[in-house]
Amino acid sequence: MPILPAESDIYPGNLLEEEYFPEVTHCGWWALYTMARREKELMRRLRGMEIRHYGPIIAKRGKTPGGRVITSHVPLFPGYVFLCGDEMDRHRAVATNCVSRCLPVGDPDQLVYDLRQIRRLIQSGVPLTPESKLQPGARVRIRRGLLAGMEGTVIRRRGGDRLLVAVHFLQQGASVLLEDFEVERL
């Protein structure tokens, strides 16, 4: 069975950009917990209804049983899509039959900041590792390179130091190796 090409994981495309920020902080944010493996279907339906949303998708490489290398596009946070809108948008999203429950976001400014950083990590093209358990560590900022200005927490995984960028609302995030980056303590 052929692997489908990547689809957009954000609507509209500028949802998390600075110039759009005042508009998205004045609307409600919800974390939509989806039915099993229905994240992309929900995003397609939300896009069709022109409802603002973001569901981070990453490329994951693997091999078929025959040894062929394939790339799949999978959710970074399985089961979650973030919706930005009013109560009517939330109701329409629930009516898609893809949503198990809605979790209101208590601090939308923090969520938008976290999602903006996650999106930047994904767009950088560096290999990401999903992280489901946050651990305390040193807070740092990258000073130079492709990810300059990114802030996160240093963690040790698989024998190396990694920068963990978190979505605090979910207590999940993504990490990237720190080998090629110069960091400063915050």
Buried (B, 14 or more C-beta within 10 A) or exposed (E): EEEEEEEEBBBEEEBBEEEBBEEBEEEBBBBBEBBEEBBBBBBBBBBEBEBBBBBBBBEEEEEEEEEEEEEEBBBBBEBBBBBBBEEEBBEBBBEBEBBEEBBEBEEBEEBBBBBBBBBBBBEBEBEBBBBEEBEEBEEBBBEEEBBEEBBBBBBEEEEEBBBBBBBEBBEBBBBBBBEEBEBEEE
